[in-house]
Amino acid sequence: MATKINLEENKYYHIYNRGNNNQDIFFNSENYYYFLRLYAKYIDPFAETYAWCLMKNHFHLLIYVKPFEQINLADLSYTTTHNPKKIGITYQFSHLFNAYTQSINKVFNRSGSLFEKSFERKIVKSEKYFKNLIYYIHNNPVHHKFVENIAIYPWSSYGSVISNKPTKLKREKIIDLFKNEVDFINYHSLNHNISDIQDLVIEHYK
């Protein structure tokens, strides 16, 4: 098994994970909302988020890991432990998955792991990769044939980018990357050559 890279400060990453044995991890609307609330609790203090998409049995994130000195440790709280032995972005994801799994197991009277043991991560090294990754993440529901139009899928950051509602998503930086909102929408409406982002495609994540 390949060793997972460490998440380092001041770097951008594509983060993704799926249900153990490809099982579903979201079963109803409240599950999606709860996952996002836990994400805000555990990940927002440690990272900026540029794109996300939650599917029935997997999720994708595009994040920037903040410098550790920007994190106010006094504001942190945990669901499954009072005093974590180690603090860092990788451990925060573990806390997120553990808290979510405990809730799902309790609600649905199940036991055992919900997610695959170790989440996947890829470092984002170029602006082209970054831009294509935003498209790929938002296009995931279309790619997997959940919807025909990106705009109508409720569990992704696409709607937050084109909305005026308050958001912790780095909306202005995303829009600037695509020049303006119109170009952002137009870029997402095109059928991009999948070979250009082949290394982003995870075919077994259905």
PyMOL commands that set and color helices and strands:
alter all, ss='L'
color gray80, all
select helices_A, chain A and resi 20-22+29-42+68-70+73-75+89-107+127-143+150-152+158-161+171-177+181-189+194-200
alter helices_A, ss='H'
color red, helices_A
select strands_A, chain A and resi 12-18+47-54+58-65+120-124
alter strands_A, ss='S'
color yellow, strands_A
deselect
rebuild
show_as cartoon
